[in-house]
């Protein structure tokens, strides 16, 4: 019984495990770029350290070494690589510093240069070790962490919808990759605790040729459309002059008989065309491409001033869009193209036949009047979880069964120092500040 109980609990835990909507793989090819920018930042940090004056007395020698500045840092050998269980390992060997300082020496007899040189070198090395170690620790633990804090975890996309990029588990590190799994779920801002159940295919990452790979499942896009649906954004109302003139004339001619029978007094009232999604659109990703399917109600009415609307017709619209995904900077953008369109009546087959003449003009209205508005919103994009100042370049999109992957290289649009200074913690201790008392070596 105990064995069966343990097995049941294991299966239950597995059933409750949340599938990722987004995965990111960082390959070893990205590390050389990251290393170069990281070492440049460390060089800049070390060149700004303040080294206290070195003064004192040794026997008959009096010395005062002041205004010490680091003029250059040379890193003969450095290596950044993935290391399982430790994630990243940076190794620096044979590093050297160039110094500039002012010296004042007083001695009472000659032939002491070698001893004095050894003494000063040892003292300077002691002081440098005291200053450099805190700077390296501060740069690695505090300042670089402030850079990681710029990665969006749960943020708003616009005034209606937000995105949740919470990590579902610890990153998995191999000798060649670092793989991360994110929730990758949208949510309506008015319902911050709402979440869509992820029942989509889990995205997979297999390639290693580019610096970074990002994978999105159908759930990622479905949660976006469900969130906008719940937020009431998937509806459109065109009234009066907003209705294209040719379509206005066609609709009035089509429903002239209904207008005369229902209310001839309002025949010249403004026309209203209303579209509203009946259910959240759904995304389908196949190797051949990505499509978005939506079913909406179409209502045609007259809106006389200060009077109730006069409904002329209500029909159902099925539409299918081709969706092309691209990465620009660090934003995932979508361009929609209307491919299939059909309207029909939910009342009778005879009424559906009567709607056939409206198919072409309504489709043209969607192409000209609605699609630009949709693409203006989708082209804004949603940010991928990358630190500030790092962008994607040279991206390649590939479709699979149930998910798509985007391979890209990285580009530092801003230097690490610029980004870190912008986001430097206000209460972080300044590692460059000299100690409260002047150092003395005796």
C-alpha positions in Angstrom: 0.0 0.0 0.0 2.8 2.4 0.8 4.3 1.8 -2.6 1.0 2.4 -4.3 0.4 5.6 -2.3 3.9 6.9 -3.3 3.2 6.1 -6.9 -0.2 7.9 -6.8 1.4 11.0 -5.3 4.1 11.0 -7.9 1.6 10.8 -10.7 -0.5 13.5 -9.1 2.5 15.8 -8.8 3.3 15.1 -12.5 -0.2 15.9 -13.5 -0.1 19.2 -11.7 3.3 20.3 -13.2 2.7 23.4 -15.2 3.8 23.3 -18.8 5.8 26.3 -20.1 4.4 28.6 -22.7 7.8 30.0 -23.5 11.3 28.5 -23.4 14.7 30.2 -23.9 18.0 28.6 -24.7 21.3 30.5 -24.4 24.1 28.6 -26.2 27.8 28.8 -25.7 28.1 30.9 -28.8 26.6 33.8 -26.8 29.2 33.6 -24.1 32.0 35.2 -26.0 29.9 38.3 -26.6 28.7 38.4 -23.0 32.3 37.9 -21.8 33.6 40.8 -23.9 31.0 43.2 -22.6 31.3 41.9 -19.1 35.1 42.3 -19.0 34.8 45.7 -20.5 32.5 46.6 -17.6 34.9 45.2 -15.1 37.8 47.2 -16.6 35.7 50.4 -16.4 34.9 49.6 -12.7 38.5 48.9 -11.8 39.8 52.0 -13.5 37.5 54.2 -11.3 38.5 52.8 -7.9 40.0 55.1 -5.3 43.2 53.8 -3.7 44.2 55.4 -0.4 47.5 57.1 0.1 50.4 54.9 1.3 52.7 56.7 3.7 54.8 55.9 6.7 58.3 55.1 8.0 60.5 52.1 7.7 63.7 52.6 9.7 65.5 55.6 8.2 63.0 55.7 5.2 60.1 58.1 5.0 57.6 57.6 2.1 54.4 59.1 0.8 52.6 57.5 -2.2 49.5 59.5 -3.2 47.1 60.1 -6.1 47.2 56.4 -7.1 45.1 55.7 -10.2 44.6 52.6 -12.4 45.4 53.6 -15.9 44.9 50.3 -17.7 43.8 46.7 -17.1 45.2 43.9 -19.2 43.5 40.4 -19.1 45.9 38.1 -20.8 43.6 35.1 -20.5 39.9 34.8 -19.6 37.2 32.2 -20.2 33.5 32.2 -19.6 31.7 28.9 -19.9 28.7 26.9 -18.7 29.3 24.6 -15.8 26.6 22.2 -14.6 25.3 22.9 -11.1 27.1 26.3 -11.0 25.5 27.8 -14.2 28.3 30.2 -15.3 32.0 30.2 -14.5 34.4 33.1 -15.3 38.1 32.4 -15.1 40.7 35.2 -15.4 44.4 34.4 -15.3 47.6 36.5 -15.8 45.8 39.9 -15.3 47.9 43.0 -14.9 47.3 46.6 -13.9 48.9 49.8 -15.0 49.3 52.4 -12.2 50.1 56.1 -12.0 50.9 57.7 -8.7 52.9 60.5 -7.0 55.7 59.6 -4.7 57.7 61.5 -2.1 60.7 59.6 -0.6 63.3 60.6 2.0 66.2 58.3 2.9 69.5 58.9 4.7 72.0 56.8 2.7 72.5 55.6 -0.8 72.2 52.2 -2.7 68.7 51.4 -1.4 66.6 51.4 -4.5 66.1 47.7 -4.8 65.0 47.4 -1.2 62.7 50.4 -1.6 61.2 49.2 -4.8 60.4 45.8 -3.3 58.9 47.5 -0.2 56.7 49.8 -2.2 55.6 47.1 -4.6 54.6 44.9 -1.7 52.6 47.7 -0.1 50.8 48.6 -3.3 49.9 45.0 -4.0 48.4 44.8 -0.5 46.4 47.9 -1.0 45.2 46.8 -4.5 44.1 43.5 -3.2 42.1 45.3 -0.5 40.4 47.5 -3.1 39.9 45.2 -6.1 38.2 42.3 -4.3 35.3 44.4 -3.0 34.9 46.0 -6.5 34.7 42.6 -8.2 32.2 41.4 -5.6 30.1 44.5 -5.9 30.2 44.4 -9.7 29.2 40.8 -9.8 26.7 40.5 -7.0 25.1 44.0 -6.8 25.5 45.8 -10.1 25.0 42.8 -12.4 22.0 41.8 -10.3 20.6 45.2 -10.9 20.9 44.5 -14.6 19.0 41.2 -14.2 16.3 43.1 -12.4 15.5 44.8 -15.7 14.2 41.5 -17.1 10.4 41.7 -17.2 8.8 39.0 -15.1 5.2 40.2 -14.7 4.5 43.4 -16.5 1.8 45.2 -18.5 1.7 44.9 -22.3 -0.8 47.8 -22.8 -3.7 49.3 -20.9 -5.7 46.0 -21.0 -3.4 43.0 -20.8 -0.3 41.9 -19.0 2.3 39.1 -19.4 3.7 36.7 -16.9 7.2 35.4 -17.5 7.7 33.7 -14.2 10.3 30.9 -14.2 8.7 27.6 -13.6 11.8 25.9 -12.4 15.5 26.4 -12.0 17.5 26.8 -15.2 19.1 23.6 -16.6 22.8 24.0 -17.4 24.8 21.7 -19.6 28.3 22.2 -20.9 26.9 23.9 -24.1 23.6 25.4 -23.1 21.5 27.1 -20.5 17.8 26.3 -20.8 15.0 28.2 -19.0 11.3 27.5 -18.9 8.8 30.4 -18.4 5.1 30.5 -17.8 4.6 32.7 -20.8 1.0 33.5 -20.1 -1.0 36.7 -20.7 -3.7 37.9 -18.4 -6.3 40.8 -18.3 -5.1 43.5 -16.0 -8.6 43.8 -14.5 -8.3 40.1 -13.5 -4.8 39.7 -12.2 -5.4 36.3 -10.7 -7.0 34.8 -13.7 -5.0 32.3 -15.8 -5.7 30.0 -18.7 -5.1 26.3 -18.3 -2.2 25.3 -20.5 -3.2 22.2 -22.5 -1.0 22.9 -25.5 2.0 20.9 -26.8 5.1 21.7 -24.8 7.6 23.6 -27.0 11.0 21.9 -27.6 14.5 23.4 -28.2 17.0 21.2 -30.0 19.2 23.5 -32.0 22.5 25.1 -30.9 23.8 27.0 -34.0 22.7 30.5 -32.9 23.3 32.5 -29.7 19.8 32.3 -28.4 16.6 30.3 -29.2 13.1 31.2 -28.1 10.2 28.8 -28.3 6.5 29.7 -28.0 3.6 27.2 -27.8 0.0 27.7 -29.0 -0.9 28.4 -25.4 1.3 31.6 -25.5 -0.9 33.1 -28.2 -4.2 31.6 -27.0 -3.7 33.2 -23.6 -3.1 36.6 -25.3 -6.3 36.3 -27.3 -8.3 35.0 -24.4 -7.1 37.9 -22.3 -8.1 40.5 -24.8 -11.5 38.8 -25.2 -12.1 38.9 -21.5 -11.0 42.5 -21.4 -13.7 43.4 -24.0 -11.2 44.5 -26.7 -12.4 42.1 -29.5 -15.3 44.2 -30.8 -15.7 47.0 -33.3 -18.5 49.4 -33.9 -18.7 51.6 -37.1 -21.4 54.2 -37.2 -22.3 56.8 -39.8 -19.3 58.1 -41.7 -17.1 55.4 -40.3 -18.9 52.9 -42.5 -17.3 52.9 -46.0 -19.6 54.7 -48.4 -19.9 51.9 -51.0 -20.7 49.4 -48.2 -23.2 51.8 -46.7 -25.1 52.1 -50.0 -25.0 48.3 -50.6 -26.4 47.5 -47.1 -29.2 50.1 -47.5 -30.1 48.6 -50.8 -30.0 45.1 -49.5 -32.2 45.8 -46.5 -34.4 48.5 -48.1 -37.4 46.2 -47.9 -36.8 45.5 -44.2 -36.4 49.2 -43.5 -39.7 50.0 -45.2 -41.5 47.3 -43.3 -40.0 48.0 -39.9 -39.7 51.8 -39.7 -39.8 53.8 -42.9 -39.4 57.0 -40.9 -35.8 56.2 -40.1 -34.7 55.3 -43.6 -32.1 58.1 -43.7 -30.7 57.5 -40.2 -27.0 56.6 -39.8 -26.1 53.0 -40.4 -24.3 51.0 -37.7 -22.1 47.9 -38.4 -21.0 46.1 -35.3 -18.6 43.1 -35.0 -18.0 41.2 -31.8 -16.0 38.0 -31.2 -18.4 35.3 -29.9 -15.5 33.3 -28.3 -11.8 33.8 -27.9 -9.8 33.3 -31.1 -7.6 30.3 -31.4 -4.1 29.8 -32.7 -3.0 26.8 -34.7 0.7 26.3 -35.4 1.8 23.8 -38.1 5.0 23.4 -40.0 3.2 25.0 -43.0 2.4 28.2 -41.0 0.5 29.8 -38.2 -3.2 30.7 -38.4 -5.7 32.5 -36.1 -9.4 31.5 -36.3 -12.2 33.6 -35.0 -16.0 33.5 -35.0 -17.8 36.8 -34.6 -21.3 38.2 -34.7 -22.1 40.9 -37.3 -25.0 43.2 -36.5 -26.4 45.8 -39.0 -28.8 48.5 -37.6 -30.0 52.0 -38.1 -29.4 54.5 -35.3 -31.9 57.4 -35.4 -31.0 60.3 -33.1 -32.6 60.0 -29.7 -34.5 56.8 -30.6 -33.9 53.1 -30.1 -31.8 51.3 -32.7 -33.6 49.5 -35.5 -31.8 46.2 -36.1 -31.9 45.1 -39.8 -29.9 41.9 -39.6 -27.7 39.7 -37.5 -25.3 37.2 -39.0 -22.2 35.0 -38.1 -18.8 35.6 -39.5 -16.0 33.0 -39.6 -12.6 34.4 -40.4 -9.1 32.9 -40.7 -5.9 34.9 -40.6 -2.3 34.0 -41.5 0.0 35.2 -38.7 3.7 36.0 -39.4 5.8 36.3 -36.3 9.0 38.3 -36.2 11.5 39.6 -33.6 12.5 43.2 -33.6 14.9 44.3 -30.9 13.5 42.3 -28.0 9.8 42.5 -29.1 7.8 39.6 -30.6 5.6 41.1 -33.3 2.8 39.7 -35.3 1.4 40.7 -38.7 -2.0 39.3 -39.7 -3.3 38.7 -43.2 -7.0 37.8 -43.8 -7.2 34.6 -45.9 -10.6 33.1 -45.4 -13.9 34.8 -44.8 -17.5 33.6 -44.6 -20.8 35.0 -43.4 -24.0 33.0 -42.8 -27.2 33.3 -40.9 -27.9 31.4 -37.8 -31.6 31.7 -38.5 -32.1 29.9 -41.8 -30.3 28.5 -44.9 -32.5 30.8 -47.0 -31.2 33.9 -45.3 -27.7 32.6 -45.7 -28.2 32.5 -49.4 -29.4 36.1 -49.3 -26.2 37.1 -47.6 -24.0 35.9 -50.5 -23.9 39.3 -52.2 -22.5 40.8 -49.0 -19.5 38.5 -48.8 -17.1 40.4 -51.0 -17.9 44.0 -49.8 -17.7 42.9 -46.1 -14.4 41.2 -46.7 -13.1 44.3 -48.5 -14.3 46.3 -45.5 -12.3 44.1 -43.2 -9.2 44.3 -45.4 -9.3 48.1 -45.6 -10.9 49.2 -42.4 -10.2 46.6 -39.7 -6.9 44.9 -40.6 -4.8 48.0 -40.3 -6.1 48.6 -36.8 -5.5 45.1 -35.8 -1.9 45.1 -37.2 -1.2 48.4 -35.6 -1.9 46.8 -32.2 -0.1 43.5 -32.9 2.9 45.2 -34.4 3.6 46.9 -31.1 4.7 43.5 -30.0 5.4 42.0 -26.6 8.8 42.1 -24.9 10.8 38.9 -24.6 12.5 38.4 -21.2 15.9 39.8 -21.9 17.8 42.4 -19.8 17.7 46.0 -20.9 20.2 47.0 -23.5 20.3 43.5 -25.2 18.5 42.9 -28.5 17.9 40.1 -30.9 19.4 40.4 -34.4 19.4 38.1 -37.5 16.4 36.1 -36.4 15.1 33.0 -38.1 11.6 31.7 -37.4 10.7 28.0 -37.8 7.2 26.4 -37.4 6.7 23.0 -35.8 3.6 21.0 -34.8 2.1 23.0 -32.0 4.9 25.5 -31.4 7.4 27.8 -33.2 11.0 28.6 -32.5 13.0 31.7 -33.2 16.8 31.5 -33.4 18.8 34.7 -33.2 22.1 36.3 -32.2 22.5 38.9 -29.5 23.5 42.6 -29.8 24.4 45.0 -27.0 22.4 48.1 -28.0 23.7 49.8 -24.8 26.9 49.2 -22.8 26.6 47.4 -19.5 27.9 50.4 -17.7 25.2 52.7 -19.2 22.4 50.2 -18.3 23.7 49.5 -14.8 24.2 53.2 -13.9 20.7 53.8 -15.0 19.4 51.0 -12.7 22.0 51.2 -10.0 20.4 50.5 -6.6 20.1 53.8 -4.7 21.1 52.2 -1.4 24.0 50.2 -2.8 27.3 50.8 -1.0 29.9 52.5 -3.2 32.9 50.1 -3.4 35.1 52.9 -4.8 34.9 55.0 -1.6 38.1 55.1 0.3 38.2 53.8 3.9 37.6 56.2 6.7 41.2 56.2 7.8 44.3 56.5 5.7 46.3 53.3 5.3 49.8 53.1 6.7 52.3 50.3 6.3 54.9 50.0 9.0 
